[in-house]
């Protein structure tokens, strides 16, 4: 007869942290907690109260399977199938980039210039987190664009669960299928130079979609298209907002200046790194 080993919530969690840490998983403690919280349905407060209580054995198989996936370097967000951005929950899978806190800087900056009667274009929308957040927080009408049907399926689902009725998603290779004009254009395009992708951590280069990462030879391919083509779709006093890599501000600024944009600003993230570039045709103030 197999002896059942009883374990407390604390023992289960600490054992998982040790396994992840031993495997070299960054932020082992945080990742283990997120998976534990989901598997056992416990908040931090619940855990503090019941950490020495016997764990619910019925939840152990699911928790163990989550830890095994994390040991295989699958990101926590893909394991759980969800991520949080600007206070909203979004479904994510390996067809879309995981929403990142840094990108909230982009959305926050766009909101400073947005009115509820604006029309906004979100190019390279992925999960739709930017488009949906902008619309819900400003009341603006937002069109999200992506070339990937699989990404758009995720975005459409996120539109439904977040009740973002003023958001529309369109399949298009950049501006190919876009009609009309917009007050603002926003984008978090692929911006990693092809040669640099293979230096990224496993979780990014092997799990997240290459289509959403690869900015071609110098990482500036999509910025050139955005700067050159956006002028045709921007209304009078319209502006463009783009997330950039930490070392791309000067190059992107030069591209925008060559395309006739003015009032160009570079916005830093909370780590003090260049994160967003803003440009305007005429004046967005």
Secondary structure, DSSP 8 states (H G I E B T S, - for coil): -------BHHHHHHHHHHHHHHTT-TTHHHHHHHHHHHHHT--HHHHHHHTTSB--GGGHHHHHHHHHHHHTT--HHHHHTEEEETTEEEE--TTS----TTHHHHHHHHHTT--TT-EEEEES-TTSHHHHHHHHHH--EEEEEES-HHHHHHHHHHHHHTT-TTEEEEE-STTTT--S-EEEEEE----B-HHHHTTS-HHHHTTS-GGGTB-TTTS-HHHHHHHHHHTTTEEEEEEEEEE--TT-HHHHHHHHHHTT-EEEEEEE-TTS-EEEEEEESS---
